[in-house]
Amino acid sequence: MQVFLLIIVCFITFLISYSAYWRIFVRLCRCLVTLFFMVSFIIFVGLVLFAAEHVGEREQQ
């Protein structure tokens, strides 16, 4: 267990010491999160429009 914690601490210090790589990593994560939200939003809007069209068709019949 202590070895595992030591590895984690070493890894974190390694990341912090290479702050340039850390910034790139953070930026990449932000891009991925933004992309994920955009895709989710587009899918949600698509589903809402799809449902609205179906409701409209039912009312016309």
Buried (B, 14 or more C-beta within 10 A) or exposed (E): EEEEEEEEEEEEEEEEEEEEEEEEEEEEEEEEEEEEEEEEEEEEEEEEEEEEEEEEEEEEE
